[in-house]
């Protein structure tokens, strides 16, 4: 497991959750809600939960649930990644870290 990338994922996830938690609800407009949902969906698509139907889509949630949505998706991803081989896990971890960094930078 590539520990520095895992740490980046955890740090970026926490930074996003912190920002979403303190963001005034009036700033969490439809565009922000959709950006968070799309990023979360991208992460789910990288390592889909085998218990969900193929192609399952995440719901769009309200502003007060955005931090929980991204936090849950990242936590599930990290839990499922422990079962992957090293090389696959590293490339997927890099992709997730990039998604999170892009999402954080796009938030108001």
Secondary structure, 3 states (H helix, E strand, C coil): CCHHHHHHHHHHHHHHHHHHHHCCHHHCCHHHHHHHHHHHHHHHHHCCCCCCCCCCCCCCCCHHHHHHHHHHHHHHHHHHHCCCCHHHHHHHHHHHHHHHHHHHHHCC
